[in-house]
């Protein structure tokens, strides 16, 4: 199982850095062969640079195998939303009154997209709500440790595989 996980991480690294590496390779080939390869190399490097700037400013860039989430300033988000089909899921980590601190599970709430006049996916940059917002229904609970988060500049992603596995284990 570890080999499979390492292969997946290698694929993610390649997907994240492939555009910049391909641009550098095209620049090297273009320097020896033709101007069009150099032009494509510069274009690839420019796109990679603007993607990096976008993430540095907090705008999510589509990444294969990962879902961008909206979050606050913690390593593991206390509350975040993801779209799943025609539903919007809200994951909320509540306070644990017995042990103090935060719970080890996310409470998962959902609502259909468009029920409140929007797509239901307004930004969430704060601590989790004390009470569930109106219009959201309880779907279940998901252990925090089941989800894998990645941080890129000021954007956080949850891996699609860990999200799907945790939701299916919870019967969603």
Order of alpha helices (4+ residues) and beta strands (2+ residues): alpha-alpha-beta-beta-beta-beta-beta-beta-beta-alpha
